[in-house]
Amino acid sequence: MYDPVELAERITEVVTRGDRRKYYRFRRARFYGGIATADCVGCCLRCAFCWAWNRVVDPEGSGSFYGPEQVADRITAIARKNRFTRARLSGNEPTLARQHLLAVLRGLPEDIHFVLETNGILIGHDATFASDLAGLPRLHVRVSLKGSCREEFSRLTGAIPEAFDLQLRALEHLVGARVSCHAAVMASFSSAEKLASLRRTLASIEPGLADFEAEEAFLNPGIEARLAR
Protein backbone atom coordinates (compact mmCIF):
# COMPACT_ATOMS: atom_id res chain seq x y z
CA MET A 1 0.00 0.00 0.00
CA TYR A 2 1.05 3.61 -0.49
CA ASP A 3 0.23 7.03 0.89
CA PRO A 4 -1.24 9.10 -1.98
CA VAL A 5 -0.07 12.39 -0.45
CA GLU A 6 3.54 11.15 -0.46
CA LEU A 7 3.08 9.75 -3.97
CA ALA A 8 1.72 13.13 -5.11
CA GLU A 9 4.94 14.82 -3.98
CA ARG A 10 7.09 12.36 -5.95
CA ILE A 11 4.99 12.49 -9.11
CA THR A 12 4.78 16.28 -9.06
CA GLU A 13 8.57 16.43 -9.30
CA VAL A 14 8.37 14.33 -12.48
CA VAL A 15 5.56 16.14 -14.27
CA THR A 16 6.44 19.78 -13.47
CA ARG A 17 9.29 22.12 -14.40
CA GLY A 18 8.85 25.51 -12.80
CA ASP A 19 5.37 26.70 -13.80
CA ARG A 20 5.12 24.16 -16.64
CA ARG A 21 3.33 20.83 -16.47
CA LYS A 22 3.15 17.77 -18.68
CA TYR A 23 0.13 17.23 -20.96
CA TYR A 24 -0.41 14.53 -23.55
CA ARG A 25 -3.50 15.74 -25.42
CA PHE A 26 -5.77 18.73 -26.10
CA ARG A 27 -9.22 17.88 -27.44
CA ARG A 28 -12.93 18.47 -27.61
CA ALA A 29 -15.12 16.14 -25.56
CA ARG A 30 -18.86 15.43 -25.49
CA PHE A 31 -19.30 15.57 -21.70
CA TYR A 32 -21.20 18.47 -20.08
CA GLY A 33 -22.84 19.16 -23.41
CA GLY A 34 -19.44 19.78 -25.01
CA ILE A 35 -16.23 20.79 -23.25
CA ALA A 36 -12.69 21.83 -24.19
CA THR A 37 -10.27 19.42 -22.53
CA ALA A 38 -6.56 19.31 -21.75
CA ASP A 39 -5.35 15.88 -20.63
CA CYS A 40 -2.56 16.19 -18.06
CA VAL A 41 0.06 13.67 -16.93
CA GLY A 42 0.54 12.49 -13.35
CA CYS A 43 -1.74 11.09 -10.65
CA CYS A 44 -1.45 10.23 -6.96
CA LEU A 45 -3.77 7.22 -7.16
CA ARG A 46 -3.46 3.89 -8.96
CA CYS A 47 -7.10 3.00 -9.65
CA ALA A 48 -7.48 -0.43 -11.20
CA PHE A 49 -10.32 0.85 -13.41
CA CYS A 50 -8.37 3.87 -14.74
CA TRP A 51 -8.85 4.44 -18.48
CA ALA A 52 -5.58 6.43 -18.67
CA TRP A 53 -3.50 3.77 -16.91
CA ASN A 54 -0.50 3.93 -19.26
CA ARG A 55 -0.05 7.63 -18.56
CA VAL A 56 -0.48 7.13 -14.82
CA VAL A 57 2.20 4.47 -14.48
CA ASP A 58 4.66 6.07 -16.92
CA PRO A 59 4.66 9.83 -16.31
CA GLU A 60 8.32 10.10 -17.34
CA GLY A 61 7.59 8.75 -20.81
CA SER A 62 4.33 10.58 -21.41
CA GLY A 63 3.47 14.02 -22.70
CA SER A 64 5.27 17.34 -23.10
CA PHE A 65 5.65 20.39 -20.87
CA TYR A 66 3.35 23.41 -21.32
CA GLY A 67 3.13 26.66 -19.43
CA PRO A 68 -0.20 27.79 -17.96
CA GLU A 69 -0.71 30.47 -20.62
CA GLN A 70 -0.19 27.89 -23.37
CA VAL A 71 -2.74 25.57 -21.78
CA ALA A 72 -5.30 28.33 -21.26
CA ASP A 73 -4.84 29.51 -24.86
CA ARG A 74 -5.21 26.01 -26.29
CA ILE A 75 -8.37 25.09 -24.46
CA THR A 76 -9.83 28.53 -25.14
CA ALA A 77 -9.18 28.03 -28.86
CA ILE A 78 -10.92 24.63 -28.74
CA ALA A 79 -13.86 26.17 -26.91
CA ARG A 80 -14.16 29.01 -29.41
CA LYS A 81 -13.92 26.72 -32.43
CA ASN A 82 -16.65 24.42 -31.10
CA ARG A 83 -18.77 27.13 -29.44
CA PHE A 84 -18.28 25.55 -26.01
CA THR A 85 -18.69 27.50 -22.80
CA ARG A 86 -16.88 24.96 -20.59
CA ALA A 87 -13.29 23.76 -20.16
CA ARG A 88 -11.51 21.24 -17.95
CA LEU A 89 -8.25 19.44 -17.23
CA SER A 90 -8.65 15.68 -17.32
CA GLY A 91 -6.71 12.48 -18.03
CA ASN A 92 -4.82 12.35 -14.71
CA GLU A 93 -4.96 14.50 -11.53
CA PRO A 94 -5.06 18.29 -12.18
CA THR A 95 -4.33 19.32 -8.57
CA LEU A 96 -0.77 17.92 -8.50
CA ALA A 97 0.64 21.17 -9.92
CA ARG A 98 -1.28 23.60 -7.73
CA GLN A 99 0.19 26.92 -8.87
CA HIS A 100 0.10 25.85 -12.51
CA LEU A 101 -3.59 24.94 -12.17
CA LEU A 102 -4.46 28.26 -10.54
CA ALA A 103 -2.59 30.12 -13.28
CA VAL A 104 -4.49 28.21 -15.99
CA LEU A 105 -7.79 29.12 -14.35
CA ARG A 106 -6.83 32.78 -14.09
CA GLY A 107 -5.84 32.77 -17.75
CA LEU A 108 -9.24 31.73 -19.07
CA PRO A 109 -11.64 34.34 -20.48
CA GLU A 110 -14.60 35.42 -18.38
CA ASP A 111 -17.20 33.59 -20.46
CA ILE A 112 -15.67 30.11 -20.02
CA HIS A 113 -16.72 28.03 -17.04
CA PHE A 114 -14.18 25.57 -15.66
CA VAL A 115 -14.96 22.10 -14.29
CA LEU A 116 -12.19 20.85 -12.00
CA GLU A 117 -12.32 17.05 -12.00
CA THR A 118 -10.27 15.77 -9.06
CA ASN A 119 -9.86 12.86 -6.70
CA GLY A 120 -9.77 15.45 -3.90
CA ILE A 121 -6.77 14.00 -2.08
CA LEU A 122 -4.70 17.18 -2.03
CA ILE A 123 -7.68 19.47 -1.37
CA GLY A 124 -8.56 17.25 1.57
CA HIS A 125 -4.96 17.28 2.79
CA ASP A 126 -4.65 21.09 2.75
CA ALA A 127 -7.68 23.29 3.40
CA THR A 128 -5.91 26.32 1.92
CA PHE A 129 -6.27 24.71 -1.51
CA ALA A 130 -10.04 25.18 -1.26
CA SER A 131 -9.49 28.75 -0.09
CA ASP A 132 -7.40 29.45 -3.21
CA LEU A 133 -10.13 28.02 -5.42
CA ALA A 134 -12.75 30.13 -3.67
CA GLY A 135 -11.28 33.25 -5.20
CA LEU A 136 -11.89 32.07 -8.75
CA PRO A 137 -15.21 32.77 -10.51
CA ARG A 138 -17.01 30.38 -12.87
CA LEU A 139 -15.49 27.32 -11.20
CA HIS A 140 -17.18 24.05 -10.28
CA VAL A 141 -15.36 21.14 -8.62
CA ARG A 142 -16.27 17.51 -9.23
CA VAL A 143 -14.76 15.28 -6.54
CA SER A 144 -14.58 11.67 -7.74
CA LEU A 145 -14.78 9.25 -4.80
CA LYS A 146 -13.10 5.92 -5.51
CA GLY A 147 -15.65 3.62 -3.92
CA SER A 148 -18.12 4.08 -1.11
CA CYS A 149 -15.95 3.38 1.94
CA ARG A 150 -12.38 2.97 3.15
CA GLU A 151 -12.18 -0.71 2.28
CA GLU A 152 -13.45 -0.30 -1.29
CA PHE A 153 -11.20 2.69 -1.82
CA SER A 154 -8.13 0.73 -0.75
CA ARG A 155 -9.03 -2.34 -2.79
CA LEU A 156 -9.64 -0.31 -5.95
CA THR A 157 -6.67 2.06 -5.66
CA GLY A 158 -4.11 0.09 -3.68
CA ALA A 159 -3.72 3.09 -1.35
CA ILE A 160 -3.96 3.13 2.43
CA PRO A 161 -7.65 2.96 3.51
CA GLU A 162 -7.40 6.15 5.59
CA ALA A 163 -6.83 8.20 2.42
CA PHE A 164 -10.52 7.78 1.59
CA ASP A 165 -11.18 10.23 4.42
CA LEU A 166 -9.20 12.87 2.50
CA GLN A 167 -11.70 12.63 -0.33
CA LEU A 168 -14.55 13.33 2.06
CA ARG A 169 -12.54 16.08 3.73
CA ALA A 170 -12.05 17.73 0.34
CA LEU A 171 -15.80 18.14 0.09
CA GLU A 172 -15.89 19.55 3.61
CA HIS A 173 -13.19 22.08 2.73
CA LEU A 174 -14.88 23.08 -0.51
CA VAL A 175 -18.27 23.51 1.14
CA GLY A 176 -16.65 25.48 3.95
CA ALA A 177 -14.97 27.77 1.42
CA ARG A 178 -18.25 28.12 -0.50
CA VAL A 179 -16.83 26.61 -3.68
CA SER A 180 -19.44 25.11 -6.01
CA CYS A 181 -18.95 21.33 -5.95
CA HIS A 182 -20.55 17.92 -6.15
CA ALA A 183 -19.50 14.32 -5.49
CA ALA A 184 -19.16 11.61 -8.10
CA VAL A 185 -18.86 8.02 -6.86
CA MET A 186 -17.40 4.99 -8.62
CA ALA A 187 -20.42 2.82 -7.85
CA SER A 188 -19.74 -0.23 -10.02
CA PHE A 189 -18.24 -2.17 -7.12
CA SER A 190 -20.50 -1.00 -4.28
CA SER A 191 -23.54 -2.61 -2.71
CA ALA A 192 -26.78 -0.70 -2.30
CA GLU A 193 -26.26 -0.71 1.45
CA LYS A 194 -22.80 0.85 1.24
CA LEU A 195 -24.00 3.47 -1.19
CA ALA A 196 -26.85 4.33 1.14
CA SER A 197 -24.38 4.69 4.00
CA LEU A 198 -22.19 6.96 1.90
CA ARG A 199 -25.21 9.03 0.96
CA ARG A 200 -25.89 9.65 4.66
CA THR A 201 -22.26 10.62 5.22
CA LEU A 202 -22.33 13.08 2.34
CA ALA A 203 -25.60 14.56 3.56
CA SER A 204 -23.98 15.23 6.94
CA ILE A 205 -21.41 17.41 5.14
CA GLU A 206 -23.97 19.22 3.00
CA PRO A 207 -27.50 17.93 2.22
CA GLY A 208 -27.12 18.56 -1.50
CA LEU A 209 -24.07 16.28 -1.72
CA ALA A 210 -26.26 13.24 -1.05
CA ASP A 211 -27.51 13.51 -4.62
CA PHE A 212 -24.19 12.26 -5.98
CA GLU A 213 -23.24 11.40 -9.55
CA ALA A 214 -22.88 7.61 -9.98
CA GLU A 215 -19.90 6.59 -12.12
CA GLU A 216 -19.73 3.24 -13.87
CA ALA A 217 -16.45 1.57 -14.80
CA PHE A 218 -15.69 1.29 -18.51
CA LEU A 219 -14.30 -2.21 -18.96
CA ASN A 220 -11.77 -3.30 -21.56
CA PRO A 221 -9.37 -6.29 -21.45
CA GLY A 222 -6.62 -4.33 -19.69
CA ILE A 223 -8.94 -2.97 -17.00
CA GLU A 224 -10.57 -6.38 -16.51
CA ALA A 225 -7.13 -7.97 -15.99
CA ARG A 226 -6.15 -5.36 -13.40
CA LEU A 227 -9.43 -5.76 -11.57
CA ALA A 228 -8.98 -9.53 -11.55
CA ARG A 229 -5.51 -9.17 -10.02
Secondary structure, 3 states (H helix, E strand, C coil): CECHHHHHHHHHHHHEECCEEEEEEEEEECHHHCEEEEEECCCCCCCCCCCCHHHHHCCCCCCEEECHHHHHHHHHHHHHHHCCCEEEEECCCHHHCHHHHHHHHHCCCCCCEEEEEECCHHHHHCHHHHHHHHCCCCEEEEEEECCCCHHHHHHHHCECHHHHHHHHHHHHHHHHCCCCEEEEEECCCCCHHHHHHHHHHHHHHCHHHHCCEEECCCCCHHHHHHHHC
